[in-house]
Amino acid sequence: MGPLHTYQVSVDWTGAGTKGTESYTSYGRDHVVVIDGKPALPGSADPAFRGDEHGYSPEELFVAALAQCHMLWFLHRAAVAGVVVTGYSDRATGTMRVEAAGVGQFTEVALHPKVSVAEEIAQETIADLHQQAHDHCYIARSVNFPVRCVPATTQVASPAP
């Protein structure tokens, strides 16, 4: 077995107000996500669940984590393959189903990466790198729903002026 990595995150609720959880509507969903040595993230529930639209919701951060993990593995696999990536962006989307009792789960996350490379390369090579990234992404490997990758056509970067 390989090395184990441990991650520590503090989540501190700031939405107690004066009544705490006296009722479902009496408390705020605001909280702060703190990781030592990094800027704090203001968190909240999704607005659909009485949260503040300005805070990062767990659902958004979950989809972001999947997109980040895929990107980092893609860049790693591209470097190993000698493919010079000059740009990468993703507009990932996640779908979550909430059942009548209020319980829910994600049913799918779709990644939509747009990659720029230094020189012309076969789309099959890029597709293979995305598959390798998916196969290596520990977060995608840890979920019980499909994580689909729907890449845009790869662009060749414009030469510098």
C-alpha positions, 0 to 999 in steps of 0.5 A: 500500500502506498503512502497515506495523506491526511487533510485537515480543514476547520469549518466554523459556523457563524450563523447562530444569531441570537436564537441558534437552531430554535427553528429551521428559519431562525439560524443562518447557514453561514460558516467559514472554511479555514485551512491553516496558512490559506485565506478563509473561504466564506461558506453558506448553504446553496440559496435553495437551502436558505443559504447566502448566494455570496458564500461558497456552498459545499456543492460548488466546492465539491464540483470544483474539487473534481474539476481541479483534480482532473485539470492537475492530472491532465497537466501532469500527464501532458507534461509526461507525454511531452505535450506543451499545454499553454492554457486550460479552463473548465466550466464544470457542472454538477447535477444533484437530486434531492428527494422528498425527505430532503436527502439527496446525492449527486447524480453526475458531474460533467467537466468541460475543459478547454485546452490550448497547446503550443503546437498542433496535436491529434485530438485522439492524443488529447482525448487519451490524456483526458482519459488518463487524468480521469483514471488517476483523479483520486476524487473522481475515483472516490465518488459513486456517480459518473464524472463525464469529460466533454472537452472542447476542441483543443486550440493551438495557442497563437504565437507570441507577438 
